[in-house]
Amino acid sequence: MPSASTIQLEFSGMIAQKHHFTLPLDYNKPDGEQLSIFARELTSPENQGKSLPFIAFFQGGPGFGAVRPAANGGWIKRALQEYRVLLLDQRGTGLSTPVNFASLAHLSSAEQTQYLSHFRADNIIRDAEAIRQQLTNNQKWTILGQSFGGFCVLKYLNDAPEGLAEAYITGGIPSLSRTADEVYQATYQRVLTKNQNFFSRFSDAEQLIKALADHIDNNQVYLATGERLTVEMLQLLGINIGMEQGPESVYYLLEQALINTPSGTQVNPLFLAHFCQLLDFNTNPIFALLHESIYCQQNSSNWAAHRVRQAYPEFNYSNDKPFLFTGEMVYPWFFEQFGNLKPLQQAAEDLARKSDWPILYNLDTLANNQVPVTAAIYSEDMFVEMQYSLETAAKVGNLKYWLTSEYEHNGIRMDGEHILDRLIAINRGEKLR
């Protein structure tokens, strides 16, 4: 049962209430191991005490806790006009029995694999539905999913539509049937385009990055977290060039990467510290462990991004060819180079080979969906292939979409109030403002 904290937190324009729920790790064994699932409820001061419906938010990832807002702004500002907002820390993230090398250290590799197999969208939705029934007295609620959160929305529509009044998706309509290999064949093309855009925008970026890559190749350089920095790691900064303001962040970091000292050229300690802040693999291991599994249905990923990369040799850097960033891809060498992932290497290998992942979507169920759904599809999205999103949109009943080139993948973070307002208007057939 849920237990609400007696602590009431007040932010700028918001009142927050904490909720903790005890839920099964494995819903086939409801009396077995339990998880603590955390959710933060937000209301506006003017609506405090009113019996407003909930809108539950599913964070992108997988493997990231819900947003921690400091003030009433963005999509939350729009939502609080008519909802209570529930920010769910998905299992294994934030305050929801977090997964990391320390929390799994007592388990064998085989036990880690078995434990982690319960952290996909299917069980995230089971958690959410259990929370809805307990928190709302079984009233329907609205859901909003960003990126991987959109995958969770589709899974909710598939598994428990009876709990939903409306649904919204931003930057995250998955393919219902395509394999991880097909997904990466498309997204590598997107990453190539983003690289071209980046190096066209910042005319000295190629010179800066090649000087840094060559220095790293010829010197032992260590990050603030202790790992030796490699060119492969440097390429991972590309996950940011598909975001609003991400290219600027990467460029400004590269500007400060190398400094001249009396002992010669060195990597700036500022760069080594900020580099770690732009990558989350050490702090959010579920992303590396389970990212490819979000596409798996009765098949294994078998390190799909790593295998598909072989068809794109231009990503394999050498000093006689242009430097290219990679994107959202996960590679097996993560578990050799990132310190906090090393203890989980065998579990990662086992999860990559796991071939009995349950089916996620029933095409007939989604075709007959009755819940009103509206999605924002970003035509230039580097992370979610537009054509696959449109393909799915055509197969899901009662789904409307707004196709736009105005935003990158994280558009809701940059202009969330406008995006959610537009989606609500589309969903309800209202005149757009």
LINKAPE-V525728 format. One record per pair of residues at least 6 apart in sequence whose ideal C-beta (glycine too) atoms are under 6 Angstrom apart, sorted by the first residue. I is the first residue (numbers start at 1). J is the second residue. D is the distance in Angstrom with one decimal. If there is no record, write none. Layout:
i=I j=J d=D
i=I j=J d=D
This chain:
i=2 j=19 d=5.2
i=2 j=21 d=4.9
i=2 j=134 d=5.2
i=2 j=135 d=6.0
i=3 j=20 d=5.3
i=4 j=17 d=5.8
i=4 j=19 d=5.4
i=5 j=18 d=3.7
i=9 j=16 d=4.1
i=11 j=71 d=5.9
i=12 j=71 d=3.9
i=13 j=72 d=3.0
i=14 j=42 d=5.1
i=14 j=72 d=4.8
i=15 j=43 d=5.2
i=15 j=48 d=5.7
i=16 j=40 d=5.6
i=16 j=42 d=5.5
i=17 j=41 d=4.4
i=19 j=39 d=4.8
i=20 j=36 d=5.7
i=20 j=38 d=5.7
i=21 j=37 d=4.5
i=21 j=131 d=5.5
i=22 j=34 d=5.1
i=23 j=35 d=5.6
i=23 j=37 d=5.3
i=23 j=127 d=5.4
i=23 j=130 d=5.5
i=24 j=30 d=4.8
i=25 j=33 d=4.3
i=25 j=35 d=5.4
i=25 j=118 d=5.4
i=26 j=32 d=5.8
i=26 j=118 d=5.7
i=27 j=126 d=5.1
i=35 j=91 d=5.6
i=35 j=97 d=4.3
i=36 j=97 d=5.2
i=37 j=96 d=4.7
i=37 j=127 d=5.3
i=38 j=89 d=4.5
i=38 j=95 d=3.7
i=38 j=96 d=4.9
i=39 j=86 d=5.2
i=39 j=88 d=4.7
i=40 j=87 d=4.5
i=41 j=84 d=5.8
i=41 j=86 d=5.5
i=42 j=85 d=4.2
i=43 j=84 d=5.2
i=44 j=80 d=4.3
i=52 j=83 d=5.8
i=52 j=84 d=5.1
i=53 j=83 d=5.9
i=54 j=84 d=5.0
i=54 j=86 d=5.2
i=54 j=141 d=4.1
i=55 j=79 d=5.2
i=55 j=83 d=4.1
i=55 j=85 d=5.7
i=55 j=142 d=4.4
i=55 j=144 d=5.8
i=56 j=86 d=4.4
i=56 j=88 d=5.9
i=56 j=141 d=5.8
i=56 j=143 d=5.0
i=57 j=87 d=5.4
i=57 j=144 d=5.1
i=58 j=145 d=4.0
i=58 j=149 d=3.2
i=58 j=152 d=4.2
i=59 j=66 d=4.8
i=59 j=149 d=5.5
i=60 j=146 d=4.8
i=60 j=147 d=3.1
i=60 j=148 d=4.9
i=60 j=149 d=5.5
i=61 j=148 d=4.6
i=61 j=287 d=6.0
i=62 j=148 d=5.1
i=62 j=286 d=5.5
i=62 j=290 d=5.5
i=63 j=93 d=6.0
i=63 j=284 d=4.5
i=63 j=286 d=2.9
i=63 j=287 d=3.9
i=64 j=93 d=5.8
i=64 j=284 d=5.6
i=65 j=89 d=4.6
i=65 j=93 d=4.2
i=65 j=94 d=2.6
i=66 j=87 d=3.8
i=66 j=88 d=5.8
i=66 j=89 d=5.3
i=69 j=76 d=5.6
i=74 j=416 d=3.7
i=74 j=417 d=5.6
i=75 j=412 d=5.5
i=75 j=416 d=3.0
i=75 j=420 d=4.3
i=76 j=85 d=5.8
i=77 j=417 d=5.2
i=78 j=417 d=4.7
i=78 j=420 d=4.6
i=78 j=421 d=5.0
i=79 j=85 d=5.1
i=89 j=95 d=5.4
i=89 j=96 d=4.1
i=90 j=124 d=4.9
i=91 j=119 d=5.8
i=91 j=127 d=5.8
i=92 j=99 d=3.8
i=92 j=119 d=4.9
i=92 j=286 d=5.2
i=99 j=286 d=5.4
i=100 j=285 d=5.8
i=101 j=340 d=5.1
i=101 j=343 d=4.4
i=101 j=344 d=5.9
i=104 j=112 d=5.0
i=109 j=346 d=3.7
i=109 j=347 d=5.2
i=112 j=347 d=3.9
i=113 j=347 d=4.7
i=113 j=350 d=4.1
i=113 j=351 d=5.9
i=116 j=289 d=5.9
i=119 j=290 d=6.0
i=121 j=151 d=5.5
i=121 j=152 d=4.9
i=121 j=155 d=4.4
i=124 j=152 d=5.6
i=125 j=155 d=4.9
i=125 j=156 d=5.0
i=125 j=159 d=5.4
i=129 j=160 d=4.7
i=129 j=163 d=5.6
i=132 j=141 d=5.6
i=132 j=163 d=5.2
i=140 j=163 d=6.0
i=140 j=165 d=4.2
i=142 j=165 d=5.2
i=142 j=166 d=4.4
i=143 j=153 d=5.6
i=143 j=156 d=6.0
i=143 j=167 d=5.1
i=144 j=168 d=4.4
i=145 j=152 d=5.2
i=145 j=153 d=3.9
i=145 j=169 d=5.3
i=145 j=172 d=5.9
i=146 j=170 d=5.0
i=146 j=412 d=5.3
i=147 j=171 d=5.2
i=147 j=172 d=4.4
i=150 j=169 d=3.9
i=150 j=172 d=2.4
i=150 j=173 d=5.7
i=151 j=172 d=5.9
i=151 j=174 d=4.7
i=151 j=294 d=5.9
i=153 j=167 d=5.2
i=153 j=169 d=5.2
i=157 j=369 d=5.4
i=157 j=371 d=5.9
i=158 j=361 d=5.2
i=158 j=362 d=5.8
i=158 j=365 d=5.5
i=158 j=366 d=5.8
i=161 j=371 d=5.1
i=164 j=371 d=4.6
i=166 j=372 d=5.1
i=166 j=427 d=5.8
i=167 j=371 d=5.6
i=167 j=373 d=4.5
i=168 j=374 d=5.8
i=168 j=423 d=5.0
i=169 j=375 d=3.9
i=170 j=376 d=4.6
i=170 j=412 d=4.5
i=171 j=378 d=5.6
i=171 j=381 d=6.0
i=171 j=409 d=4.9
i=172 j=384 d=5.9
i=173 j=375 d=5.5
i=173 j=389 d=3.9
i=173 j=392 d=5.1
i=175 j=388 d=4.3
i=175 j=392 d=6.0
i=176 j=361 d=4.6
i=176 j=392 d=5.4
i=180 j=292 d=5.0
i=180 j=295 d=4.1
i=180 j=301 d=4.6
i=180 j=304 d=3.7
i=181 j=304 d=5.0
i=181 j=308 d=5.8
i=183 j=295 d=5.6
i=184 j=304 d=5.4
i=184 j=305 d=4.9
i=184 j=308 d=4.2
i=185 j=308 d=5.7
i=186 j=385 d=4.1
i=188 j=312 d=5.2
i=190 j=382 d=4.7
i=191 j=327 d=4.0
i=194 j=241 d=5.0
i=194 j=242 d=5.4
i=194 j=382 d=5.1
i=195 j=324 d=5.1
i=195 j=325 d=5.7
i=198 j=241 d=5.1
i=198 j=247 d=5.2
i=199 j=205 d=5.4
i=199 j=206 d=5.3
i=202 j=251 d=4.8
i=205 j=251 d=5.9
i=208 j=254 d=4.5
i=209 j=254 d=5.8
i=209 j=323 d=4.8
i=210 j=323 d=5.5
i=212 j=257 d=4.7
i=213 j=231 d=5.0
i=213 j=323 d=5.9
i=214 j=319 d=5.6
i=216 j=229 d=5.6
i=216 j=231 d=5.7
i=221 j=229 d=4.5
i=221 j=267 d=5.0
i=222 j=228 d=5.6
i=223 j=229 d=5.3
i=223 j=272 d=5.2
i=223 j=276 d=5.7
i=224 j=272 d=5.0
i=224 j=273 d=4.4
i=224 j=276 d=5.4
i=225 j=276 d=5.2
i=225 j=282 d=5.9
i=226 j=339 d=5.7
i=227 j=339 d=5.4
i=231 j=317 d=5.4
i=235 j=325 d=5.3
i=235 j=326 d=4.7
i=236 j=279 d=5.7
i=237 j=250 d=5.2
i=237 j=325 d=5.9
i=238 j=325 d=2.5
i=238 j=326 d=5.0
i=238 j=327 d=5.3
i=239 j=327 d=5.9
i=239 j=328 d=5.6
i=240 j=246 d=3.7
i=240 j=249 d=5.8
i=240 j=250 d=5.3
i=240 j=278 d=5.8
i=241 j=247 d=4.9
i=241 j=250 d=5.9
i=241 j=325 d=6.0
i=242 j=382 d=3.0
i=242 j=383 d=5.9
i=242 j=409 d=5.4
i=243 j=408 d=5.4
i=243 j=409 d=6.0
i=243 j=410 d=4.7
i=244 j=408 d=4.6
i=244 j=410 d=5.4
i=244 j=414 d=4.3
i=253 j=274 d=5.6
i=256 j=268 d=5.3
i=256 j=270 d=5.8
i=256 j=271 d=5.7
i=257 j=268 d=5.9
i=257 j=271 d=4.5
i=258 j=265 d=5.6
i=259 j=266 d=5.9
i=259 j=268 d=4.7
i=281 j=288 d=5.3
i=281 j=334 d=5.8
i=281 j=338 d=5.0
i=282 j=338 d=5.3
i=282 j=340 d=4.2
i=285 j=341 d=6.0
i=288 j=330 d=5.2
i=288 j=334 d=5.1
i=288 j=341 d=6.0
i=289 j=348 d=5.6
i=289 j=351 d=6.0
i=291 j=330 d=4.9
i=292 j=301 d=3.6
i=292 j=304 d=5.5
i=296 j=357 d=4.2
i=297 j=359 d=4.8
i=297 j=360 d=5.4
i=299 j=355 d=5.8
i=300 j=353 d=5.4
i=300 j=354 d=5.7
i=300 j=355 d=4.2
i=301 j=352 d=5.6
i=302 j=352 d=5.8
i=303 j=332 d=5.2
i=303 j=352 d=5.1
i=305 j=329 d=3.6
i=305 j=330 d=5.9
i=306 j=331 d=5.0
i=306 j=332 d=5.8
i=309 j=315 d=5.8
i=314 j=324 d=5.9
i=315 j=324 d=5.2
i=317 j=323 d=5.8
i=327 j=382 d=5.8
i=328 j=383 d=5.2
i=334 j=341 d=5.4
i=335 j=341 d=4.7
i=335 j=345 d=3.8
i=335 j=348 d=4.9
i=366 j=396 d=4.8
i=367 j=397 d=5.4
i=368 j=397 d=5.5
i=369 j=396 d=5.7
i=369 j=397 d=4.1
i=369 j=398 d=5.1
i=370 j=398 d=6.0
i=372 j=398 d=5.8
i=372 j=427 d=5.1
i=373 j=399 d=4.4
i=374 j=400 d=4.8
i=374 j=423 d=4.6
i=374 j=426 d=4.8
i=374 j=427 d=4.1
i=375 j=401 d=4.5
i=376 j=402 d=5.2
i=376 j=419 d=5.8
i=377 j=389 d=4.8
i=377 j=401 d=5.2
i=377 j=403 d=4.9
i=378 j=407 d=5.2
i=379 j=386 d=5.2
i=379 j=403 d=6.0
i=379 j=405 d=4.6
i=380 j=405 d=5.5
i=381 j=409 d=5.0
i=383 j=409 d=4.8
i=393 j=399 d=5.4
i=393 j=401 d=5.1
i=400 j=426 d=5.4
i=411 j=419 d=5.9
i=412 j=419 d=5.4
i=425 j=432 d=5.2
